[in-house]
């Protein structure tokens, strides 16, 4: 009875949320998870480690007995007034019934200053100081997972979010985008607000095939005009290890609806692969993603995991973009057994 009620409530929520329109926001989905970001962000159907608290809460049901990670990542684009930077630190601990996570973000962007924001006017604006804005936010989450029927799982992350918006102008004469983003990150003034939010996910596993769906920021918490947008994504993965003995996973993800970011609308398709070698002591990843709307940015990613001892991994990833000059990196220490 309890499982049936949980299923009905979660299904109703998914149908309602996927039909709701996207609204203006600041955060991109590809912010957390060293394995995920090495695979281009194609991870909704793959997630089973502690980063499932971000990528798909239902994935914890198919994960290891214990997984714990401590990590940091940074990504930015360098395209004029559409430039933004995300700096993220996180800790997550997961075991199949429950997960606990803490994420800390700094999301910085450059604000348009009017019709003279390009060309010679841009140089004049920078001489006088350019408007910059930054959101610092902390998420404390508890993830719960429920098996509905054999091979089908549902999960949710209940989050307490505390955020502060910092707004100001850069110092006069700053000439590079990186300098402007540094100025935005250095802002300190602002009043903190607190919000509650929820993420929800579904995962179905049938042999080597995995299907996943996830909704992040279901309540779209807002802080003085900066909103964490609702992000709805589906994914499929193929993991033939049980059939062939080859520890290889390939995955494809797609955003269901468009959501707004500092650089414009975003609706991403991502693909990636992960393979383990040397009795799972070395893992390598590669992937890419393409924004199908707005500026249509493209990015390529790569990553690796090295087991320094049994169950203890050092992981990293790198990302490099095309026309928007996206670049980023991340490092993590992870315990899993």
C-alpha positions in Angstrom: 0.0 0.0 0.0 2.8 2.4 1.0 4.7 1.6 -2.2 1.5 2.1 -4.4 0.9 5.5 -2.8 4.5 6.6 -3.3 4.2 5.5 -7.0 1.0 7.4 -7.6 2.3 10.6 -6.0 5.6 10.5 -7.9 4.0 9.8 -11.2 1.6 12.6 -10.8 4.5 15.0 -9.9 6.5 13.9 -13.0 3.5 14.5 -15.3 2.8 17.9 -13.8 6.4 19.1 -13.8 7.3 17.9 -17.3 4.3 19.8 -18.7 5.2 23.1 -16.9 7.0 25.8 -18.8 10.6 26.6 -18.2 11.5 29.9 -16.5 14.5 32.2 -16.4 17.4 30.8 -14.4 21.1 30.7 -13.6 22.3 27.1 -13.0 23.3 24.6 -15.7 22.7 20.9 -15.1 26.4 19.9 -15.9 27.8 21.2 -12.6 28.4 18.2 -10.4 29.8 14.7 -10.6 33.4 13.9 -11.9 32.3 10.7 -13.6 29.2 12.4 -15.1 31.1 15.4 -16.4 33.8 13.2 -17.9 31.0 11.5 -19.9 29.7 14.8 -21.2 26.8 14.8 -18.8 25.2 11.7 -20.2 24.5 10.2 -16.7 20.9 10.1 -15.8 20.6 6.4 -16.6 24.2 5.6 -15.4 24.2 7.3 -12.0 24.5 4.8 -9.1 27.3 6.3 -7.1 26.9 9.2 -4.6 26.5 11.7 -7.4 23.1 10.1 -8.0 21.9 12.5 -5.3 22.3 15.1 -8.0 21.9 13.2 -11.3 19.1 10.8 -10.5 18.0 10.0 -6.9 16.6 6.7 -8.0 20.0 5.5 -9.1 21.0 4.8 -5.5 18.9 1.6 -5.6 21.4 0.1 -8.1 24.5 1.4 -6.5 27.3 0.0 -4.3 26.9 -0.7 -0.6 28.6 2.6 0.3 29.9 5.4 -1.9 31.3 8.7 -0.6 32.9 11.6 -2.6 34.5 14.9 -1.9 35.0 17.0 -5.0 35.5 20.4 -6.6 34.8 21.6 -10.2 34.9 24.8 -12.2 33.6 25.7 -15.6 33.2 29.0 -17.5 32.6 30.5 -20.9 34.5 33.5 -22.2 32.0 35.0 -24.7 31.6 38.7 -23.8 28.4 39.7 -22.0 27.1 36.1 -22.2 30.0 34.8 -20.1 29.4 32.9 -16.9 31.4 30.8 -14.4 30.2 28.0 -12.1 32.4 27.0 -9.2 31.2 24.0 -7.2 32.3 22.1 -4.2 30.4 19.1 -2.8 30.3 16.2 -0.5 28.0 13.2 -0.9 27.5 10.0 1.0 25.2 7.2 -0.3 24.0 3.7 0.5 21.1 2.1 -1.3 18.3 3.2 1.2 19.4 6.8 1.7 21.9 9.5 0.6 23.1 12.7 2.2 24.6 15.5 0.1 26.0 19.0 0.5 26.7 21.2 -2.5 28.1 24.7 -2.5 27.9 26.8 -5.7 29.1 30.2 -6.8 27.4 31.1 -10.1 28.7 34.3 -11.7 27.7 36.1 -14.8 28.2 39.4 -16.6 25.2 41.6 -17.0 24.3 43.5 -20.2 24.6 47.2 -19.7 22.3 48.4 -22.5 22.3 48.9 -26.3 26.0 49.8 -26.3 27.1 46.4 -24.9 28.9 45.5 -28.0 31.7 46.9 -30.2 33.1 50.3 -29.2 30.4 50.8 -26.6 31.6 47.7 -24.9 35.0 49.3 -24.5 33.5 52.4 -23.0 31.4 50.3 -20.6 34.4 48.4 -19.4 36.3 51.6 -18.8 33.5 52.7 -16.4 33.0 49.3 -14.9 30.7 46.5 -16.1 27.7 45.2 -14.1 28.4 41.7 -12.7 26.3 39.4 -10.6 26.9 36.3 -8.5 24.8 33.8 -6.6 26.3 31.8 -3.8 24.1 28.9 -2.8 24.4 25.9 -0.5 22.2 22.8 -0.9 21.8 20.3 2.0 19.9 17.3 0.7 18.5 14.0 1.9 17.9 11.4 -0.7 15.3 8.5 -0.3 14.8 5.7 -2.7 12.0 3.1 -3.1 11.9 0.0 -5.3 8.5 -0.1 -7.0 8.7 -3.4 -8.7 11.7 -5.6 -9.6 14.1 -3.5 -11.7 12.1 -0.2 -11.3 13.1 2.3 -8.7 12.0 5.8 -7.7 13.8 8.4 -5.6 13.7 11.9 -4.4 16.1 14.4 -2.9 14.6 16.8 -0.4 16.8 20.0 -0.3 17.3 23.0 2.0 18.7 25.7 -0.2 20.3 28.9 1.2 21.4 31.5 -1.3 22.7 35.1 -1.5 22.8 37.3 -4.6 25.7 39.7 -4.9 25.5 42.5 -7.5 27.9 45.3 -8.3 30.2 46.6 -11.0 33.7 45.6 -11.9 36.7 47.8 -11.3 37.3 50.4 -14.1 39.5 49.3 -16.9 39.2 45.6 -16.6 39.7 44.3 -20.1 39.2 40.5 -20.0 36.2 38.4 -19.4 38.2 36.4 -16.8 38.9 39.6 -14.9 35.2 40.5 -14.9 34.2 37.1 -13.6 36.8 37.3 -10.9 35.3 40.7 -9.8 31.9 39.1 -9.7 33.1 36.2 -7.5 34.8 38.7 -5.1 31.4 40.4 -4.4 30.3 40.0 -0.8 27.3 42.2 -0.1 23.8 40.7 -0.1 21.1 39.2 2.1 20.7 35.5 2.4 17.4 33.7 1.8 16.4 30.1 2.4 14.2 27.9 0.3 13.0 24.3 0.2 13.2 22.3 -3.0 13.0 18.7 -4.3 14.5 16.6 -7.1 12.8 13.4 -8.3 14.0 10.5 -10.4 13.0 7.1 -11.9 15.3 4.3 -13.0 14.4 1.1 -14.9 17.0 -1.7 -15.3 16.5 -4.7 -17.7 19.6 -6.7 -18.3 22.2 -4.4 -19.9 19.7 -1.6 -20.6 19.0 1.2 -18.2 16.4 3.9 -18.6 16.3 7.0 -16.4 14.4 10.2 -15.9 15.1 13.1 -13.6 13.6 16.4 -12.6 15.8 18.9 -10.7 14.8 22.0 -8.9 11.1 21.1 -9.1 10.1 24.2 -7.1 12.5 26.5 -8.9 13.8 28.4 -5.9 14.5 32.1 -6.6 16.8 34.5 -4.9 16.4 38.2 -5.8 15.7 37.6 -9.5 18.1 34.7 -9.9 16.3 31.4 -10.2 17.5 27.8 -10.1 15.6 26.6 -13.2 13.6 23.3 -13.3 15.6 20.8 -15.4 13.9 17.7 -16.8 16.1 15.1 -18.5 15.8 11.6 -19.7 18.6 9.1 -20.5 19.4 5.6 -21.7 22.5 3.6 -21.1 23.9 0.2 -22.2 26.1 -1.8 -19.9 26.9 -5.2 -21.3 29.4 -6.3 -18.5 27.1 -9.0 -17.1 26.8 -10.5 -20.6 30.2 -10.0 -22.1 32.5 -9.4 -19.1 33.6 -6.1 -20.7 33.2 -3.2 -18.2 32.0 -0.7 -20.8 29.0 1.7 -20.5 27.7 4.0 -23.2 25.0 6.5 -22.6 22.8 9.2 -24.2 20.9 11.9 -22.4 18.5 14.7 -23.6 16.8 17.6 -21.9 13.0 17.3 -22.2 12.3 21.1 -22.0 14.3 24.2 -22.6 15.5 26.1 -19.5 17.1 29.6 -19.2 20.7 30.3 -18.1 22.9 33.3 -18.0 24.0 32.7 -21.6 20.5 32.1 -22.9 18.1 29.1 -23.4 19.6 25.6 -23.0 18.3 22.2 -24.1 21.2 19.8 -24.2 21.8 16.4 -25.9 24.8 14.6 -24.3 26.6 11.3 -25.2 29.4 9.6 -23.4 31.2 6.3 -22.6 33.1 4.9 -19.7 35.4 1.8 -19.7 37.4 0.2 -16.9 40.7 -1.5 -17.2 43.2 -3.4 -15.0 40.6 -5.1 -12.9 38.7 -1.8 -12.4 41.8 0.0 -11.1 41.7 2.4 -14.1 38.6 4.0 -15.6 38.6 6.3 -18.7 35.7 8.4 -20.0 34.9 10.6 -23.0 31.8 12.4 -24.1 30.3 15.5 -25.6 27.2 17.7 -25.4 25.4 20.0 -27.8 23.0 22.8 -26.9 20.2 22.4 -29.4 18.8 25.9 -28.9 20.0 29.4 -28.2 23.8 29.8 -28.9 24.1 26.1 -29.8 27.3 25.6 -27.9 29.3 22.4 -28.2 31.6 20.9 -25.7 33.9 17.8 -25.6 34.9 16.2 -22.3 37.3 13.5 -20.9 38.0 12.0 -17.5 39.7 9.3 -15.6 39.6 7.4 -12.3 42.6 5.8 -10.7 42.3 3.4 -7.7 45.2 4.3 -5.4 44.1 1.3 -3.2 41.1 -1.0 -3.1 37.9 1.1 -3.0 39.7 4.5 -3.0 39.7 6.5 -6.2 41.2 9.7 -7.4 39.2 11.2 -10.2 39.3 14.1 -12.6 37.7 15.5 -15.7 38.3 18.3 -18.2 35.9 20.1 -20.6 36.6 22.2 -23.7 34.0 24.0 -25.8 33.7 25.4 -29.3 32.4 28.8 -30.2 31.7 29.9 -26.7 35.2 28.9 -25.5 33.8 26.7 -22.6 36.5 25.3 -20.4 36.5 23.6 -17.1 38.0 21.0 -14.8 37.2 18.9 -11.7 38.9 16.7 -9.2 37.5 14.3 -6.7 38.4 11.7 -4.1 35.9 8.8 -3.8 35.5 5.8 -1.6 33.3 3.0 -3.0 32.7 -0.6 -2.0 
